[in-house]
Amino acid sequence: MKLIRVDMSAKSIQTEDLPQAYSGLGGRALTSNYINDHVPATCDALGPENILIFAPGYFSATPLINTSRLSVGAKSPLTGGIKESNVGGAVAAALGNIGITAIVVEGQAPAGETWLLKVEADGQAELIEGGAYRALRTYALVEKLVDAYGPKNSVTCIGPAGEYQLSAASIQTTDMDGHPCRAAGRGGLGAVMGAKGLKALIVSRAGKAAAPLADAEAFKTAAKAYAKAVKADEFSGEILPELGSACLVEAINEVGAFPTRNAREGQFEHADQISGETMARIIRERGGKTTHKGCAQCIIDCSNEYVDKNGQYVTSSLEYETIWSMGGMLGNGDLDAIARLDFLCDDIGLDTISTGVAIGVAMDAGYKSFGDAQAAIAMVEEVAAGTDFGKIIGNGPVAVGKHFNHDRVPVMKGQSMAAYDPRAIQGMAVTYATSPMGGDHTAGWVVDQNLEAFGGTLDRFSAEGQVEASRDTQIHMAAVDSVGICDFAQSGLATPEGIDNVYRMVAAKSGQPFAEDDWQALGLRVLKAERAFNRRAGFTPADDRLPRMFYEEPLPPHNKVVVISDAEMENTFDF
């Protein structure tokens, strides 16, 4: 497997074998270890010393379903620490089928220069001057790139927010229909890409270099069993194809964990208007798609295509986190407005979570009223226009809080919380506080272990067992992100037999024995690298905390606060 090294300062490209130190690594394991080894932790995240690395998961381009996942890594301009942001679509499979394990982008083009990186099916890569594409939004950009280079390519790109080098800027990737609607959203890595002078990565989808397998038959047998388990599971086989992740709106709202109006409440009175069930009904009535294949190799098809009243495409896919951040967090019960905001963020290249929370902080500070969807749309449009206030919004909630001198800012390590209030699900408090990534829900989603409806056994209002649950899940998820299995396909490894199939596939691909201890070691290796980087960057145990609002303000309707102590937070990772 090959690594493409791109020096934006020298405009040079080298293709080389993956260094032995990273043999057997993919996805998050590769990005985090590489960044820890090669990036000075105290460097300017938007300077030439930072590195941007793209790495498909270890299982990319294998017969295993739901493995077109791309890890993007760098020092984050939002948190000041290490960041891995994960995205689906078609690019990971495209790179894997070319035999590319990673693309490493180093150095920095002079200010004002714009470049494209084109990777052909034979692995050849070239930098192309891209001044003609400067300042384009992502949908217009992709349309022009398709005209120039043909439709049989996957595009990974930034919009104006990335070119402005804003801390909430995303990196957008095209789905199977060519829409740039899949986002490596968290951490502001779009700003790093913009600082490098790289507008887009264009990867041929015509590659045929399937990942080498030491034991192809053993791999296929385990992969087939894994796929069967995913299809047989009620959540991944029935609920997700019909409702997508929006199925969580009613469930999380019902238990009072749906952060509403900048997390002042745990339930939104208009949740039924923005639920997955309502969304699916509206899409069907308007002739859209409730079930849609957004990512290569997917058998769940959890994506959707939301259309307007005239049946015209608005966005894909409308996910739970965005419905919350642009809905409940803003007191906005207008699903059409939420869909418009989702499209605008994808088009401009903004993380929907950070942007929604930033707008929520502005509303909480009195700038506009909660529930004013048109004001929210206008704020996002200001980001695209590059106004002074737009840049404040585009730099995320902390910047907004400073602008308004408002201290109710729900962030951890500079990154906003996600759609689960930690006062109602205590385990999420541990994940938000202790994840090296900042307020990241995917790093250690313990909602299922806390809610009886999901089979959970923990008391969600108690500290008991929460540190252990978050720690174990964070280790597990670091490994999942490394092999590149989609979160929604984890039903395939939810049983001892299922996770054993994963071990068998790693062994069948590598030719080396692999068991539970190796899985744990993989996850720990990732977390140790990330925490080591953050320590060198200046992080201390005091950074593994939540804002005081979560400890001091009881959350209606249950009127609970976070009860996890500082000492317990510090013991989460005792290695």
Sequence and secondary structure as in RCSB ss.txt:
>XXXX:A:sequence
MKLIRVDMSAKSIQTEDLPQAYSGLGGRALTSNYINDHVPATCDALGPENILIFAPGYFSATPLINTSRLSVGAK
SPLTGGIKESNVGGAVAAALGNIGITAIVVEGQAPAGETWLLKVEADGQAELIEGGAYRALRTYALVEKLVDAYG
PKNSVTCIGPAGEYQLSAASIQTTDMDGHPCRAAGRGGLGAVMGAKGLKALIVSRAGKAAAPLADAEAFKTAAKA
YAKAVKADEFSGEILPELGSACLVEAINEVGAFPTRNAREGQFEHADQISGETMARIIRERGGKTTHKGCAQCII
DCSNEYVDKNGQYVTSSLEYETIWSMGGMLGNGDLDAIARLDFLCDDIGLDTISTGVAIGVAMDAGYKSFGDAQA
AIAMVEEVAAGTDFGKIIGNGPVAVGKHFNHDRVPVMKGQSMAAYDPRAIQGMAVTYATSPMGGDHTAGWVVDQN
LEAFGGTLDRFSAEGQVEASRDTQIHMAAVDSVGICDFAQSGLATPEGIDNVYRMVAAKSGQPFAEDDWQALGLR
VLKAERAFNRRAGFTPADDRLPRMFYEEPLPPHNKVVVISDAEMENTFDF
>XXXX:A:secstr
 EEEEEETTTTEEEEEE  GGGTT  HHHHHHHHHHHHS TTS TTSTT  EEEEE TTTTSS SS   EEEEEE
 TTTSSEEEEEE SSHHHHHHHHTEEEEEEES   TT  EEEEE TTS EEEEE GGGTT  HHHHHHHHHHHH 
SSEEEEE  HHHHTT TTB EEE  TTS   EEE TTSHHHHHHHHTEEEEEEES        TTHHHHHHHHHH
HHHHHHHSHIIIIIHHHHGGGGHHHHHHHTT S BTTTTBS  TTGGGSSHHHHHHHHHHHT EEEE  STT SS
 BEEEEE TTS EEES   HHHHHHTTGGGT   HHHHHHHHHHHHHHTB HHHHHHHHHHHHHTTSS TT HHH
HHHHHHHHHHT HHHHHHHT HHHHHHHHT     EETTEE  SS TTTSHHHHHHHHH TTSS STTS  HHHH
 GGGT  S TTS TTHHHHHHHHHHHHHHHHHHT  GGGGGGGSSHHHHHHHHHHHHHHHSS   HHHHHHHHHH
HHHHHHHHHHHTT  GGGS   THHHHS BTTTTB     HHHHHTSS  
